[in-house]
Amino acid sequence: MSTPLQEANSTNVTKIDVPQVAAFACIGTITVATNSFLLIVLVSKRHLRTASNTLLVSTLIVGILFALLYLIPRWAIPYTGQLPILCALLPSIGQAFFININLHVCSISLERYICIANPFLYDRIGKRRNFIILIILLWVTSTISQFIPLFTFKPIKSTCYYWADDLVAQRYFLIATFVILFFVPLTIIVVSYCRIYVIVNLHVAQFQQIVKQLNSNKEKLTKDRKAIKQIVAMISVFIISFLPFVIEFLIWQDKEFEGSEADIITLRVTQFLAFSYPAISPLLCCWFKANLRREVKRSLHLCWQRNDSTSTTTANMINYESRYRTIDFSTRPSMALLQEEAKNGKKSLPDYSEANETHSPSEKSEGNDDSSRNQDVKVINNSTIV
């Protein structure tokens, strides 16, 4: 029986698994949406452009490119991965982004550990320039390490085939890559967050003693307990998402391994979990970071208000236009007709002279000056009111 990896990269046209394609398309779309939204918030807010958030920005970019360059082309678009050049490039691209995400998470955990355990050292090395250098090293390491096979034992061929010519070299390369660039960083992540957990737990114990004695600082104690829960949640989500898939992936690299139907289902479930982490990671950052959470809520609120005001303005314009169109202007004389009738001495408009003739006797006896003024007004009415 052929493995799922062989079926995805063989030259034979395979049957499209519609639920699987739809699931990967949804994961890719959500990944692009969540990472792009948080990236826009970080870049647009000046007070969020800190040196430490530079790593987070790079992580979001990795998530977006992972979905656009690997997840959607290979798993959400049928038969794309069976083209010879994409058949060779897409696995290397996916593994490079996979390693890159892991290295970024490892760097973030080390940054947080140094910030908490040794604040003075962090003040010296926590500069934006150092973070940029670190990001460049992460990108270069993950990219070069996964494109080495294309220039050595697994070159691009005219046909799509998963296995390399030298199976021993491929197997040892994958084992070395994932041990050095996945399991070692994973160990660093676990150790760093465990140390952070111990430090925060000690602070909680100290504050509990102070609270018992002084009955104060309860707010600080609550924040420390919340920090412990956040650490446990972040490390748990990362391990549950990545570790099972990496183990399954390495097992399937053995060509002699004939997986059962249960093994295939296990591989797919772990694959969904691993590919969902880039979509979940921005949500965890927003939930666990108070400043990000406030800015995201504010941005969503502004977008909601803008949509409401736009819809209200559009509705008012439609109502105004509908009322304006109901007025019948056909019975109203044109400007040219009014001017022509005024020249001919016809009364197309009410003549104010008639109103002058209906004045009271006392008003008629005001004198010749008033009557001459009324005559002037009558002439003006007949000649200039249009």
Secondary structure as UniProt FT lines:
FT   HELIX           4..8
FT   HELIX           18..44
FT   HELIX           46..48
FT   HELIX           53..66
FT   HELIX           67..76
FT   TURN            78..79
FT   HELIX           80..82
FT   HELIX           84..117
FT   HELIX           119..125
FT   HELIX           128..147
FT   HELIX           149..151
FT   TURN            152..153
FT   HELIX           167..178
FT   HELIX           179..183
FT   HELIX           184..214
FT   HELIX           218..252
FT   TURN            255..256
FT   HELIX           261..288
FT   HELIX           290..325
FT   TURN            330..331
FT   HELIX           335..343
FT   TURN            344..345
FT   HELIX           352..357
FT   HELIX           361..364
FT   TURN            365..366
FT   HELIX           368..384
//
